[in-house]
């Protein structure tokens, strides 16, 4: 049986064992869909990125949660290119092929990776604050009070998320999500998950504090979510959250309530760009099964 190199890269952080852990398989050419799914299940992080060669771009990445393939993942992309930078990739701009199309990735000299996301698609949804509050385990008044100017809406810059503002950090922290109700709700509005956020952030330079729940994708609560950060940045721009003084860069806190704090940088211009760094915390190998009936074993 063959072995294959696998890594865990903690993304959107400079600190090991913080941010969002991503599986990274640097040389996934030749792996079948079943093998990639088995590896992702064995690594058991929210998403694993499989780097492959591409005829159309510099790299191709496919993304798998422990239960299914997803079209795009921000933190696994950041983690993959942070790893490539550590392996000697030069600073510069690269084309990345994904299931949602070709994206531009910029690698800075300091190791920050910037991911250009898809064109924003945003639609308001009329589902009622009581239902969303019940699914999230929060006070409906805290949701409705935060939504005078910025409504409940599904926003996508590659993956769709139901965006829900809430009044205070204490409201956010006391959420008791009902995962089955969230899964039913997100399926109904055609969203990957719910991004709940407040402008009542911990850090003085932070724009907001968020939490993201996506049980339908096999991720009950994601520590730090790049694709959702891009989506909420586009949402805030669309609904004029900062009037005519939109910040040059948003800084989004996430992960503190699952003991994996991290920060996502978001820039809104002609396109939506999400940035962060990553640190490799595990570097080893797995035995790859000959077929889908074999088990993945640690090497």
MOJO-V721145 format. One record per pair of residues at least 24 apart in sequence whose C-alpha atoms are under 7 Angstrom apart, sorted by the first residue. I is the first residue (numbers start at 1). J is the second residue. Records with the same first field share a line. If there is no record, write none. Layout:
I=J / J
This chain:
1=287 / 288 / 289 / 290
2=287 / 288
3=285 / 286 / 287 / 288
4=285 / 286 / 287 / 288
5=284 / 285 / 286
6=283 / 284 / 285 / 286
7=282 / 283 / 284
8=280 / 281 / 282 / 283
9=79 / 278 / 279 / 280 / 281
10=79 / 278 / 279 / 280 / 281
11=75 / 78 / 79 / 277 / 278 / 279
12=75 / 262 / 263 / 264 / 276 / 277 / 278
13=262 / 263 / 277 / 278
14=277 / 278 / 279
15=279
16=279 / 281
17=260
18=260 / 261 / 262
19=223 / 224 / 255 / 260 / 261 / 262
20=75 / 223 / 224 / 260
21=45
22=46 / 47 / 48 / 75 / 76 / 79
23=47 / 48 / 49
24=48 / 49 / 50 / 80
25=49 / 50 / 51
26=50 / 51
27=51 / 52
28=52
29=53
34=292
35=292
37=64 / 66 / 68
38=296
39=296
40=64 / 65 / 66
41=66 / 67
42=296
46=219 / 222
47=76
48=76
49=76
57=95 / 96 / 97
58=94 / 95 / 96
59=95 / 96 / 97
60=96 / 97 / 98
61=97 / 98
62=98
65=218
66=218
67=218
71=98 / 99 / 100
72=98 / 99 / 100 / 158 / 159
73=226 / 227
74=225 / 226 / 227
75=225 / 226
78=113 / 276 / 277 / 278
79=278
81=113
82=111 / 113 / 277 / 278
83=280
85=111
100=158
111=277
112=275 / 276 / 277
113=275 / 276 / 277
114=273 / 274 / 275 / 276
115=273 / 274 / 275
116=271 / 272 / 273 / 274
117=157 / 158 / 272 / 273
118=157 / 158
119=157 / 271
120=155 / 156 / 157 / 234
121=155 / 156 / 157
122=153 / 154 / 155 / 156 / 235
123=153 / 154 / 155
124=151 / 152 / 153 / 154
125=152 / 153 / 154
135=177 / 178 / 181 / 182
136=175 / 176 / 177 / 178
137=175 / 176 / 177 / 178
138=171 / 175 / 176
142=166 / 167
143=167
150=239 / 241
154=191
155=231 / 232 / 235
156=231
157=227 / 230 / 231
158=227
159=192 / 227
160=191 / 192
161=191 / 192 / 193 / 194 / 195 / 228
162=191 / 193 / 194 / 195
163=194 / 195 / 196 / 232
164=195 / 196 / 197
165=196 / 197 / 198
166=196 / 197 / 198
167=198
168=198 / 200
169=198 / 200 / 201
172=197
173=257
179=215 / 220
183=215 / 216
192=217
195=228
206=251 / 252 / 253
207=250 / 251 / 252
208=252 / 253
209=252 / 253 / 254
210=253 / 254
211=254 / 255
223=254 / 255 / 258 / 260
224=254 / 255 / 262
226=264 / 274
229=264
230=266 / 272 / 273 / 274
233=266
